[in-house]
């Protein structure tokens, strides 16, 4: 489980749940259920961090405010 804040919300337009990690710009994913979106966002966060390291970009420290919302 990630230490980054994750926000999950329903997208009526796309008819899926969206999970995003606001501390990591552009890091978001969808899922058919809240649980699927939360599972998917863990993978995307790991991928975001790996890509940032590969490109030599800074990686924000998690603020740890929420586990999910």
N, CA, C, O and CB atoms as a CASP TS submission, in Angstrom:
PFRMAT TS
TARGET T0000
AUTHOR 0000-0000-0000
METHOD Language model
MODEL 1
PARENT N/A
ATOM      1  N   UNK     1       0.844  -1.179   0.000  1.00  0.00           N
ATOM      2  CA  UNK     1       0.000   0.000   0.000  1.00  0.00           C
ATOM      3  C   UNK     1       0.885   1.236   0.000  1.00  0.00           C
ATOM      4  O   UNK     1       1.890   1.300   0.709  1.00  0.00           O
ATOM      5  CB  UNK     1      -0.958   0.001   1.217  1.00  0.00           C
ATOM      6  N   UNK     2       0.507   2.187  -0.782  1.00  0.00           N
ATOM      7  CA  UNK     2       1.275   3.419  -0.927  1.00  0.00           C
ATOM      8  C   UNK     2       1.124   4.337   0.282  1.00  0.00           C
ATOM      9  O   UNK     2       0.149   4.248   1.027  1.00  0.00           O
ATOM     10  CB  UNK     2       0.846   4.151  -2.181  1.00  0.00           C
ATOM     11  N   UNK     3       2.089   5.205   0.461  1.00  0.00           N
ATOM     12  CA  UNK     3       2.016   6.188   1.537  1.00  0.00           C
ATOM     13  C   UNK     3       1.529   7.529   1.006  1.00  0.00           C
ATOM     14  O   UNK     3       1.369   8.482   1.769  1.00  0.00           O
ATOM     15  CB  UNK     3       3.383   6.350   2.215  1.00  0.00           C
ATOM     16  N   UNK     4       1.294   7.606  -0.293  1.00  0.00           N
ATOM     17  CA  UNK     4       0.796   8.836  -0.891  1.00  0.00           C
ATOM     18  C   UNK     4      -0.717   8.928  -0.717  1.00  0.00           C
ATOM     19  O   UNK     4      -1.421   7.919  -0.714  1.00  0.00           O
ATOM     20  CB  UNK     4       1.174   8.908  -2.383  1.00  0.00           C
ATOM     21  N   UNK     5      -1.194  10.152  -0.573  1.00  0.00           N
ATOM     22  CA  UNK     5      -2.622  10.397  -0.486  1.00  0.00           C
ATOM     23  C   UNK     5      -3.278   9.943  -1.795  1.00  0.00           C
ATOM     24  O   UNK     5      -2.769  10.229  -2.879  1.00  0.00           O
ATOM     25  CB  UNK     5      -2.914  11.904  -0.201  1.00  0.00           C
ATOM     26  N   UNK     6      -4.398   9.242  -1.691  1.00  0.00           N
ATOM     27  CA  UNK     6      -5.141   8.781  -2.858  1.00  0.00           C
ATOM     28  C   UNK     6      -6.579   9.264  -2.726  1.00  0.00           C
ATOM     29  O   UNK     6      -7.210   9.091  -1.683  1.00  0.00           O
ATOM     30  CB  UNK     6      -5.078   7.222  -2.996  1.00  0.00           C
ATOM     31  N   UNK     7      -7.083   9.866  -3.782  1.00  0.00           N
ATOM     32  CA  UNK     7      -8.467  10.335  -3.818  1.00  0.00           C
ATOM     33  C   UNK     7      -9.204   9.483  -4.844  1.00  0.00           C
ATOM     34  O   UNK     7      -8.745   9.317  -5.974  1.00  0.00           O
ATOM     35  CB  UNK     7      -8.556  11.874  -4.172  1.00  0.00           C
ATOM     36  N   UNK     8     -10.350   8.946  -4.438  1.00  0.00           N
ATOM     37  CA  UNK     8     -11.163   8.115  -5.328  1.00  0.00           C
ATOM     38  C   UNK     8     -12.521   8.789  -5.494  1.00  0.00           C
ATOM     39  O   UNK     8     -13.159   9.184  -4.518  1.00  0.00           O
ATOM     40  CB  UNK     8     -11.320   6.654  -4.766  1.00  0.00           C
ATOM     41  N   UNK     9     -12.949   8.911  -6.746  1.00  0.00           N
ATOM     42  CA  UNK     9     -14.255   9.507  -7.009  1.00  0.00           C
ATOM     43  C   UNK     9     -14.876   8.871  -8.250  1.00  0.00           C
ATOM     44  O   UNK     9     -14.179   8.281  -9.075  1.00  0.00           O
ATOM     45  CB  UNK     9     -14.133  11.038  -7.188  1.00  0.00           C
ATOM     46  N   UNK    10     -16.180   8.997  -8.368  1.00  0.00           N
ATOM     47  CA  UNK    10     -16.928   8.439  -9.486  1.00  0.00           C
ATOM     48  C   UNK    10     -16.941   9.441 -10.638  1.00  0.00           C
ATOM     49  O   UNK    10     -17.205  10.625 -10.431  1.00  0.00           O
ATOM     50  CB  UNK    10     -18.373   8.074  -9.057  1.00  0.00           C
ATOM     51  N   UNK    11     -16.659   8.970 -11.842  1.00  0.00           N
ATOM     52  CA  UNK    11     -16.765   9.793 -13.046  1.00  0.00           C
ATOM     53  C   UNK    11     -18.024   9.372 -13.782  1.00  0.00           C
ATOM     54  O   UNK    11     -18.059   8.306 -14.396  1.00  0.00           O
ATOM     55  CB  UNK    11     -15.498   9.650 -13.961  1.00  0.00           C
ATOM     56  N   UNK    12     -19.067  10.209 -13.725  1.00  0.00           N
ATOM     57  CA  UNK    12     -20.317   9.900 -14.412  1.00  0.00           C
ATOM     58  C   UNK    12     -20.097   9.884 -15.923  1.00  0.00           C
ATOM     59  O   UNK    12     -20.721   9.100 -16.638  1.00  0.00           O
ATOM     60  CB  UNK    12     -21.411  10.923 -14.036  1.00  0.00           C
ATOM     61  N   UNK    13     -19.213  10.746 -16.402  1.00  0.00           N
ATOM     62  CA  UNK    13     -18.928  10.808 -17.836  1.00  0.00           C
ATOM     63  C   UNK    13     -18.317   9.506 -18.346  1.00  0.00           C
ATOM     64  O   UNK    13     -18.722   8.992 -19.389  1.00  0.00           O
ATOM     65  CB  UNK    13     -17.990  11.973 -18.137  1.00  0.00           C
ATOM     66  N   UNK    14     -17.342   8.975 -17.609  1.00  0.00           N
ATOM     67  CA  UNK    14     -16.645   7.754 -18.031  1.00  0.00           C
ATOM     68  C   UNK    14     -17.266   6.481 -17.460  1.00  0.00           C
ATOM     69  O   UNK    14     -16.974   5.379 -17.923  1.00  0.00           O
ATOM     70  CB  UNK    14     -15.194   7.828 -17.623  1.00  0.00           C
ATOM     71  N   UNK    15     -18.127   6.641 -16.447  1.00  0.00           N
ATOM     72  CA  UNK    15     -18.783   5.511 -15.769  1.00  0.00           C
ATOM     73  C   UNK    15     -17.771   4.550 -15.132  1.00  0.00           C
ATOM     74  O   UNK    15     -17.902   3.330 -15.224  1.00  0.00           O
ATOM     75  CB  UNK    15     -19.663   4.745 -16.763  1.00  0.00           C
ATOM     76  N   UNK    16     -16.768   5.135 -14.489  1.00  0.00           N
ATOM     77  CA  UNK    16     -15.743   4.387 -13.752  1.00  0.00           C
ATOM     78  C   UNK    16     -15.346   5.184 -12.523  1.00  0.00           C
ATOM     79  O   UNK    16     -15.627   6.379 -12.428  1.00  0.00           O
ATOM     80  CB  UNK    16     -14.498   4.093 -14.647  1.00  0.00           C
ATOM     81  N   UNK    17     -14.690   4.515 -11.583  1.00  0.00           N
ATOM     82  CA  UNK    17     -14.102   5.206 -10.450  1.00  0.00           C
ATOM     83  C   UNK    17     -12.703   5.669 -10.854  1.00  0.00           C
ATOM     84  O   UNK    17     -11.957   4.933 -11.499  1.00  0.00           O
ATOM     85  CB  UNK    17     -14.055   4.286  -9.184  1.00  0.00           C
ATOM     86  N   UNK    18     -12.365   6.881 -10.473  1.00  0.00           N
ATOM     87  CA  UNK    18     -11.047   7.454 -10.753  1.00  0.00           C
ATOM     88  C   UNK    18     -10.281   7.499  -9.434  1.00  0.00           C
ATOM     89  O   UNK    18     -10.814   7.937  -8.414  1.00  0.00           O
ATOM     90  CB  UNK    18     -11.159   8.893 -11.405  1.00  0.00           C
ATOM     91  N   UNK    19      -9.049   7.050  -9.459  1.00  0.00           N
ATOM     92  CA  UNK    19      -8.165   7.148  -8.288  1.00  0.00           C
ATOM     93  C   UNK    19      -6.967   7.980  -8.718  1.00  0.00           C
ATOM     94  O   UNK    19      -6.329   7.695  -9.731  1.00  0.00           O
ATOM     95  CB  UNK    19      -7.719   5.716  -7.751  1.00  0.00           C
ATOM     96  N   UNK    20      -6.672   9.003  -7.941  1.00  0.00           N
ATOM     97  CA  UNK    20      -5.518   9.826  -8.269  1.00  0.00           C
ATOM     98  C   UNK    20      -4.674  10.108  -7.038  1.00  0.00           C
ATOM     99  O   UNK    20      -5.167  10.156  -5.911  1.00  0.00           O
ATOM    100  CB  UNK    20      -5.963  11.130  -8.904  1.00  0.00           C
ATOM    101  N   UNK    21      -3.396  10.291  -7.291  1.00  0.00           N
ATOM    102  CA  UNK    21      -2.435  10.651  -6.245  1.00  0.00           C
ATOM    103  C   UNK    21      -2.039  12.094  -6.511  1.00  0.00           C
ATOM    104  O   UNK    21      -1.123  12.341  -7.295  1.00  0.00           O
ATOM    105  CB  UNK    21      -1.167   9.684  -6.232  1.00  0.00           C
ATOM    106  N   UNK    22      -2.710  13.057  -5.874  1.00  0.00           N
ATOM    107  CA  UNK    22      -2.496  14.465  -6.198  1.00  0.00           C
ATOM    108  C   UNK    22      -1.068  14.970  -5.961  1.00  0.00           C
ATOM    109  O   UNK    22      -0.669  15.973  -6.552  1.00  0.00           O
ATOM    110  CB  UNK    22      -3.436  15.291  -5.402  1.00  0.00           C
ATOM    111  N   UNK    23      -0.308  14.302  -5.120  1.00  0.00           N
ATOM    112  CA  UNK    23       1.076  14.724  -4.874  1.00  0.00           C
ATOM    113  C   UNK    23       2.005  14.381  -6.037  1.00  0.00           C
ATOM    114  O   UNK    23       3.116  14.903  -6.125  1.00  0.00           O
ATOM    115  CB  UNK    23       1.597  14.079  -3.601  1.00  0.00           C
ATOM    116  N   UNK    24       1.544  13.501  -6.930  1.00  0.00           N
ATOM    117  CA  UNK    24       2.334  13.083  -8.086  1.00  0.00           C
ATOM    118  C   UNK    24       1.598  13.543  -9.343  1.00  0.00           C
ATOM    119  O   UNK    24       0.652  12.883  -9.772  1.00  0.00           O
ATOM    120  CB  UNK    24       2.565  11.523  -8.095  1.00  0.00           C
ATOM    121  N   UNK    25       2.010  14.655  -9.939  1.00  0.00           N
ATOM    122  CA  UNK    25       1.280  15.242 -11.063  1.00  0.00           C
ATOM    123  C   UNK    25       0.978  14.242 -12.181  1.00  0.00           C
ATOM    124  O   UNK    25       1.863  13.545 -12.676  1.00  0.00           O
ATOM    125  CB  UNK    25       2.066  16.393 -11.624  1.00  0.00           C
ATOM    126  N   UNK    26      -0.296  14.198 -12.561  1.00  0.00           N
ATOM    127  CA  UNK    26      -0.722  13.328 -13.644  1.00  0.00           C
ATOM    128  C   UNK    26      -0.898  11.872 -13.279  1.00  0.00           C
ATOM    129  O   UNK    26      -1.207  11.053 -14.145  1.00  0.00           O
ATOM    130  CB  UNK    26       0.234  13.420 -14.729  1.00  0.00           C
ATOM    131  N   UNK    27      -0.709  11.530 -12.014  1.00  0.00           N
ATOM    132  CA  UNK    27      -0.788  10.129 -11.582  1.00  0.00           C
ATOM    133  C   UNK    27      -2.229   9.791 -11.226  1.00  0.00           C
ATOM    134  O   UNK    27      -2.702  10.070 -10.124  1.00  0.00           O
ATOM    135  CB  UNK    27       0.152   9.863 -10.368  1.00  0.00           C
ATOM    136  N   UNK    28      -2.918   9.177 -12.200  1.00  0.00           N
ATOM    137  CA  UNK    28      -4.307   8.782 -11.985  1.00  0.00           C
ATOM    138  C   UNK    28      -4.634   7.571 -12.837  1.00  0.00           C
ATOM    139  O   UNK    28      -3.983   7.301 -13.847  1.00  0.00           O
ATOM    140  CB  UNK    28      -5.267   9.943 -12.307  1.00  0.00           C
ATOM    141  N   UNK    29      -5.657   6.849 -12.407  1.00  0.00           N
ATOM    142  CA  UNK    29      -6.056   5.619 -13.081  1.00  0.00           C
ATOM    143  C   UNK    29      -7.534   5.397 -12.798  1.00  0.00           C
ATOM    144  O   UNK    29      -8.102   6.015 -11.898  1.00  0.00           O
ATOM    145  CB  UNK    29      -5.194   4.394 -12.610  1.00  0.00           C
ATOM    146  N   UNK    30      -8.151   4.515 -13.567  1.00  0.00           N
ATOM    147  CA  UNK    30      -9.561   4.224 -13.308  1.00  0.00           C
ATOM    148  C   UNK    30      -9.754   2.759 -12.974  1.00  0.00           C
ATOM    149  O   UNK    30      -8.839   1.944 -13.092  1.00  0.00           O
ATOM    150  CB  UNK    30     -10.420   4.604 -14.513  1.00  0.00           C
ATOM    151  N   UNK    31     -10.973   2.446 -12.552  1.00  0.00           N
ATOM    152  CA  UNK    31     -11.339   1.067 -12.240  1.00  0.00           C
ATOM    153  C   UNK    31     -12.852   0.938 -12.211  1.00  0.00           C
ATOM    154  O   UNK    31     -13.559   1.912 -11.956  1.00  0.00           O
ATOM    155  CB  UNK    31     -10.729   0.622 -10.891  1.00  0.00           C
ATOM    156  N   UNK    32     -13.343  -0.252 -12.469  1.00  0.00           N
ATOM    157  CA  UNK    32     -14.787  -0.492 -12.490  1.00  0.00           C
ATOM    158  C   UNK    32     -15.398  -0.377 -11.094  1.00  0.00           C
ATOM    159  O   UNK    32     -16.576  -0.048 -10.954  1.00  0.00           O
ATOM    160  CB  UNK    32     -15.082  -1.874 -13.075  1.00  0.00           C
ATOM    161  N   UNK    33     -14.592  -0.651 -10.055  1.00  0.00           N
ATOM    162  CA  UNK    33     -15.038  -0.538  -8.661  1.00  0.00           C
ATOM    163  C   UNK    33     -14.028   0.311  -7.894  1.00  0.00           C
ATOM    164  O   UNK    33     -12.923   0.567  -8.373  1.00  0.00           O
ATOM    165  CB  UNK    33     -15.198  -1.952  -7.998  1.00  0.00           C
ATOM    166  N   UNK    34     -14.425   0.746  -6.694  1.00  0.00           N
ATOM    167  CA  UNK    34     -13.482   1.492  -5.851  1.00  0.00           C
ATOM    168  C   UNK    34     -12.251   0.649  -5.546  1.00  0.00           C
ATOM    169  O   UNK    34     -11.123   1.141  -5.579  1.00  0.00           O
ATOM    170  CB  UNK    34     -14.158   1.936  -4.538  1.00  0.00           C
ATOM    171  N   UNK    35     -12.483  -0.625  -5.251  1.00  0.00           N
ATOM    172  CA  UNK    35     -11.385  -1.518  -4.913  1.00  0.00           C
ATOM    173  C   UNK    35     -10.429  -1.688  -6.099  1.00  0.00           C
ATOM    174  O   UNK    35      -9.212  -1.706  -5.920  1.00  0.00           O
ATOM    175  CB  UNK    35     -11.928  -2.880  -4.469  1.00  0.00           C
ATOM    176  N   UNK    36     -10.983  -1.811  -7.303  1.00  0.00           N
ATOM    177  CA  UNK    36     -10.144  -1.958  -8.499  1.00  0.00           C
ATOM    178  C   UNK    36      -9.331  -0.693  -8.742  1.00  0.00           C
ATOM    179  O   UNK    36      -8.149  -0.768  -9.077  1.00  0.00           O
ATOM    180  CB  UNK    36     -11.011  -2.278  -9.736  1.00  0.00           C
ATOM    181  N   UNK    37      -9.956   0.466  -8.575  1.00  0.00           N
ATOM    182  CA  UNK    37      -9.243   1.726  -8.765  1.00  0.00           C
ATOM    183  C   UNK    37      -8.115   1.864  -7.748  1.00  0.00           C
ATOM    184  O   UNK    37      -7.019   2.307  -8.093  1.00  0.00           O
ATOM    185  CB  UNK    37     -10.212   2.914  -8.652  1.00  0.00           C
ATOM    186  N   UNK    38      -8.376   1.487  -6.494  1.00  0.00           N
ATOM    187  CA  UNK    38      -7.350   1.569  -5.459  1.00  0.00           C
ATOM    188  C   UNK    38      -6.201   0.607  -5.745  1.00  0.00           C
ATOM    189  O   UNK    38      -5.038   0.965  -5.559  1.00  0.00           O
ATOM    190  CB  UNK    38      -7.954   1.271  -4.087  1.00  0.00           C
ATOM    191  N   UNK    39      -6.506  -0.598  -6.190  1.00  0.00           N
ATOM    192  CA  UNK    39      -5.473  -1.564  -6.546  1.00  0.00           C
ATOM    193  C   UNK    39      -4.642  -1.044  -7.726  1.00  0.00           C
ATOM    194  O   UNK    39      -3.414  -1.133  -7.720  1.00  0.00           O
ATOM    195  CB  UNK    39      -6.108  -2.933  -6.890  1.00  0.00           C
ATOM    196  N   UNK    40      -5.326  -0.504  -8.732  1.00  0.00           N
ATOM    197  CA  UNK    40      -4.643   0.008  -9.916  1.00  0.00           C
ATOM    198  C   UNK    40      -3.743   1.198  -9.599  1.00  0.00           C
ATOM    199  O   UNK    40      -2.672   1.338 -10.189  1.00  0.00           O
ATOM    200  CB  UNK    40      -5.657   0.403 -10.964  1.00  0.00           C
ATOM    201  N   UNK    41      -4.167   2.053  -8.674  1.00  0.00           N
ATOM    202  CA  UNK    41      -3.373   3.254  -8.395  1.00  0.00           C
ATOM    203  C   UNK    41      -2.045   2.887  -7.729  1.00  0.00           C
ATOM    204  O   UNK    41      -1.055   3.592  -7.921  1.00  0.00           O
ATOM    205  CB  UNK    41      -4.166   4.228  -7.496  1.00  0.00           C
ATOM    206  N   UNK    42      -2.000   1.819  -6.964  1.00  0.00           N
ATOM    207  CA  UNK    42      -0.727   1.393  -6.367  1.00  0.00           C
ATOM    208  C   UNK    42       0.295   1.072  -7.458  1.00  0.00           C
ATOM    209  O   UNK    42       1.458   1.461  -7.359  1.00  0.00           O
ATOM    210  CB  UNK    42      -0.939   0.161  -5.454  1.00  0.00           C
ATOM    211  N   UNK    43      -0.140   0.370  -8.484  1.00  0.00           N
ATOM    212  CA  UNK    43       0.738   0.033  -9.600  1.00  0.00           C
ATOM    213  C   UNK    43       1.195   1.297 -10.319  1.00  0.00           C
ATOM    214  O   UNK    43       2.373   1.439 -10.646  1.00  0.00           O
ATOM    215  CB  UNK    43       0.025  -0.913 -10.583  1.00  0.00           C
ATOM    216  N   UNK    44       0.262   2.216 -10.564  1.00  0.00           N
ATOM    217  CA  UNK    44       0.589   3.442 -11.302  1.00  0.00           C
ATOM    218  C   UNK    44       1.543   4.334 -10.495  1.00  0.00           C
ATOM    219  O   UNK    44       2.421   4.977 -11.072  1.00  0.00           O
ATOM    220  CB  UNK    44      -0.701   4.221 -11.646  1.00  0.00           C
ATOM    221  N   UNK    45       1.381   4.376  -9.185  1.00  0.00           N
ATOM    222  CA  UNK    45       2.296   5.165  -8.349  1.00  0.00           C
ATOM    223  C   UNK    45       3.708   4.588  -8.448  1.00  0.00           C
ATOM    224  O   UNK    45       4.673   5.334  -8.611  1.00  0.00           O
ATOM    225  CB  UNK    45       1.817   5.185  -6.866  1.00  0.00           C
ATOM    226  N   UNK    46       3.828   3.281  -8.351  1.00  0.00           N
ATOM    227  CA  UNK    46       5.151   2.651  -8.472  1.00  0.00           C
ATOM    228  C   UNK    46       5.771   2.945  -9.832  1.00  0.00           C
ATOM    229  O   UNK    46       6.967   3.219  -9.933  1.00  0.00           O
ATOM    230  CB  UNK    46       5.047   1.130  -8.259  1.00  0.00           C
ATOM    231  N   UNK    47       4.946   2.886 -10.880  1.00  0.00           N
ATOM    232  CA  UNK    47       5.422   3.169 -12.232  1.00  0.00           C
ATOM    233  C   UNK    47       5.821   4.643 -12.369  1.00  0.00           C
ATOM    234  O   UNK    47       6.835   4.955 -12.992  1.00  0.00           O
ATOM    235  CB  UNK    47       4.339   2.808 -13.269  1.00  0.00           C
ATOM    236  N   UNK    48       5.031   5.542 -11.792  1.00  0.00           N
ATOM    237  CA  UNK    48       5.329   6.977 -11.830  1.00  0.00           C
ATOM    238  C   UNK    48       6.692   7.244 -11.190  1.00  0.00           C
ATOM    239  O   UNK    48       7.512   7.974 -11.748  1.00  0.00           O
ATOM    240  CB  UNK    48       4.220   7.788 -11.104  1.00  0.00           C
ATOM    241  N   UNK    49       6.930   6.649 -10.017  1.00  0.00           N
ATOM    242  CA  UNK    49       8.190   6.841  -9.299  1.00  0.00           C
ATOM    243  C   UNK    49       9.354   6.264 -10.095  1.00  0.00           C
ATOM    244  O   UNK    49      10.402   6.900 -10.202  1.00  0.00           O
ATOM    245  CB  UNK    49       8.124   6.192  -7.907  1.00  0.00           C
ATOM    246  N   UNK    50       9.188   5.076 -10.650  1.00  0.00           N
ATOM    247  CA  UNK    50      10.251   4.455 -11.446  1.00  0.00           C
ATOM    248  C   UNK    50      10.599   5.319 -12.652  1.00  0.00           C
ATOM    249  O   UNK    50      11.774   5.489 -12.977  1.00  0.00           O
ATOM    250  CB  UNK    50       9.829   3.051 -11.907  1.00  0.00           C
ATOM    251  N   UNK    51       9.584   5.863 -13.315  1.00  0.00           N
ATOM    252  CA  UNK    51       9.819   6.714 -14.482  1.00  0.00           C
ATOM    253  C   UNK    51      10.522   8.007 -14.073  1.00  0.00           C
ATOM    254  O   UNK    51      11.441   8.457 -14.758  1.00  0.00           O
ATOM    255  CB  UNK    51       8.490   7.034 -15.195  1.00  0.00           C
ATOM    256  N   UNK    52      10.096   8.607 -12.957  1.00  0.00           N
ATOM    257  CA  UNK    52      10.736   9.833 -12.477  1.00  0.00           C
ATOM    258  C   UNK    52      12.215   9.590 -12.164  1.00  0.00           C
ATOM    259  O   UNK    52      13.064  10.420 -12.486  1.00  0.00           O
ATOM    260  CB  UNK    52      10.008  10.364 -11.226  1.00  0.00           C
ATOM    261  N   UNK    53      12.517   8.462 -11.542  1.00  0.00           N
ATOM    262  CA  UNK    53      13.915   8.125 -11.241  1.00  0.00           C
ATOM    263  C   UNK    53      14.720   7.966 -12.527  1.00  0.00           C
ATOM    264  O   UNK    53      15.843   8.460 -12.635  1.00  0.00           O
ATOM    265  CB  UNK    53      13.994   6.831 -10.403  1.00  0.00           C
ATOM    266  N   UNK    54      14.136   7.275 -13.494  1.00  0.00           N
ATOM    267  CA  UNK    54      14.801   7.039 -14.775  1.00  0.00           C
ATOM    268  C   UNK    54      15.104   8.353 -15.494  1.00  0.00           C
ATOM    269  O   UNK    54      16.142   8.486 -16.143  1.00  0.00           O
ATOM    270  CB  UNK    54      13.934   6.143 -15.664  1.00  0.00           C
ATOM    271  N   UNK    55      14.201   9.317 -15.376  1.00  0.00           N
ATOM    272  CA  UNK    55      14.367  10.605 -16.035  1.00  0.00           C
ATOM    273  C   UNK    55      15.116  11.627 -15.185  1.00  0.00           C
ATOM    274  O   UNK    55      15.333  12.761 -15.613  1.00  0.00           O
ATOM    275  CB  UNK    55      13.025  11.155 -16.406  1.00  0.00           C
ATOM    276  N   UNK    56      15.509  11.220 -13.983  1.00  0.00           N
ATOM    277  CA  UNK    56      16.248  12.122 -13.091  1.00  0.00           C
ATOM    278  C   UNK    56      15.394  13.226 -12.487  1.00  0.00           C
ATOM    279  O   UNK    56      15.917  14.270 -12.096  1.00  0.00           O
ATOM    280  CB  UNK    56      17.384  12.741 -13.836  1.00  0.00           C
ATOM    281  N   UNK    57      14.107  13.010 -12.407  1.00  0.00           N
ATOM    282  CA  UNK    57      13.199  14.012 -11.831  1.00  0.00           C
ATOM    283  C   UNK    57      13.063  13.809 -10.330  1.00  0.00           C
ATOM    284  O   UNK    57      13.280  12.712  -9.814  1.00  0.00           O
ATOM    285  CB  UNK    57      11.813  13.942 -12.502  1.00  0.00           C
ATOM    286  N   UNK    58      12.703  14.876  -9.642  1.00  0.00           N
ATOM    287  CA  UNK    58      12.532  14.780  -8.192  1.00  0.00           C
ATOM    288  C   UNK    58      11.221  14.057  -7.872  1.00  0.00           C
ATOM    289  O   UNK    58      10.243  14.140  -8.615  1.00  0.00           O
ATOM    290  CB  UNK    58      12.549  16.192  -7.540  1.00  0.00           C
ATOM    291  N   UNK    59      11.237  13.361  -6.766  1.00  0.00           N
ATOM    292  CA  UNK    59      10.071  12.603  -6.307  1.00  0.00           C
ATOM    293  C   UNK    59       9.626  13.204  -4.976  1.00  0.00           C
ATOM    294  O   UNK    59      10.375  13.177  -4.000  1.00  0.00           O
ATOM    295  CB  UNK    59      10.398  11.062  -6.161  1.00  0.00           C
ATOM    296  N   UNK    60       8.413  13.745  -4.937  1.00  0.00           N
ATOM    297  CA  UNK    60       7.942  14.352  -3.689  1.00  0.00           C
ATOM    298  C   UNK    60       7.829  13.333  -2.560  1.00  0.00           C
ATOM    299  O   UNK    60       7.459  12.181  -2.786  1.00  0.00           O
ATOM    300  CB  UNK    60       6.596  15.022  -3.910  1.00  0.00           C
ATOM    301  N   UNK    61       8.146  13.762  -1.365  1.00  0.00           N
ATOM    302  CA  UNK    61       7.942  12.915  -0.192  1.00  0.00           C
ATOM    303  C   UNK    61       6.448  12.858   0.104  1.00  0.00           C
ATOM    304  O   UNK    61       5.763  13.875   0.002  1.00  0.00           O
ATOM    305  CB  UNK    61       8.741  13.451   1.045  1.00  0.00           C
ATOM    306  N   UNK    62       5.935  11.695   0.466  1.00  0.00           N
ATOM    307  CA  UNK    62       4.506  11.622   0.799  1.00  0.00           C
ATOM    308  C   UNK    62       4.204  12.431   2.060  1.00  0.00           C
ATOM    309  O   UNK    62       4.938  12.378   3.046  1.00  0.00           O
ATOM    310  CB  UNK    62       4.069  10.153   0.993  1.00  0.00           C
ATOM    311  N   UNK    63       3.116  13.169   1.998  1.00  0.00           N
ATOM    312  CA  UNK    63       2.708  13.979   3.153  1.00  0.00           C
ATOM    313  C   UNK    63       1.938  13.144   4.164  1.00  0.00           C
ATOM    314  O   UNK    63       1.850  13.493   5.341  1.00  0.00           O
ATOM    315  CB  UNK    63       1.854  15.169   2.700  1.00  0.00           C
ATOM    316  N   UNK    64       1.376  12.026   3.680  1.00  0.00           N
ATOM    317  CA  UNK    64       0.717  11.088   4.592  1.00  0.00           C
ATOM    318  C   UNK    64      -0.545  11.611   5.244  1.00  0.00           C
ATOM    319  O   UNK    64      -0.860  11.227   6.371  1.00  0.00           O
ATOM    320  CB  UNK    64       1.659  10.694   5.648  1.00  0.00           C
ATOM    321  N   UNK    65      -1.273  12.476   4.562  1.00  0.00           N
ATOM    322  CA  UNK    65      -2.492  13.017   5.163  1.00  0.00           C
ATOM    323  C   UNK    65      -3.607  11.989   5.220  1.00  0.00           C
ATOM    324  O   UNK    65      -4.254  11.834   6.256  1.00  0.00           O
ATOM    325  CB  UNK    65      -2.960  14.230   4.390  1.00  0.00           C
ATOM    326  N   UNK    66      -3.841  11.283   4.117  1.00  0.00           N
ATOM    327  CA  UNK    66      -4.930  10.311   4.051  1.00  0.00           C
ATOM    328  C   UNK    66      -4.446   9.025   3.390  1.00  0.00           C
ATOM    329  O   UNK    66      -3.556   9.064   2.540  1.00  0.00           O
ATOM    330  CB  UNK    66      -6.135  10.891   3.281  1.00  0.00           C
ATOM    331  N   UNK    67      -5.010   7.912   3.764  1.00  0.00           N
ATOM    332  CA  UNK    67      -4.737   6.670   3.062  1.00  0.00           C
ATOM    333  C   UNK    67      -5.540   6.629   1.773  1.00  0.00           C
ATOM    334  O   UNK    67      -5.031   6.242   0.721  1.00  0.00           O
ATOM    335  CB  UNK    67      -5.065   5.453   3.948  1.00  0.00           C
ATOM    336  N   UNK    68      -6.811   7.035   1.866  1.00  0.00           N
ATOM    337  CA  UNK    68      -7.666   7.218   0.690  1.00  0.00           C
ATOM    338  C   UNK    68      -8.860   8.057   1.103  1.00  0.00           C
ATOM    339  O   UNK    68      -9.186   8.141   2.287  1.00  0.00           O
ATOM    340  CB  UNK    68      -8.126   5.845   0.090  1.00  0.00           C
ATOM    341  N   UNK    69      -9.507   8.674   0.137  1.00  0.00           N
ATOM    342  CA  UNK    69     -10.687   9.498   0.431  1.00  0.00           C
ATOM    343  C   UNK    69     -11.808   9.111  -0.504  1.00  0.00           C
ATOM    344  O   UNK    69     -12.897   9.681  -0.431  1.00  0.00           O
ATOM    345  CB  UNK    69     -10.367  11.010   0.300  1.00  0.00           C
TER
END
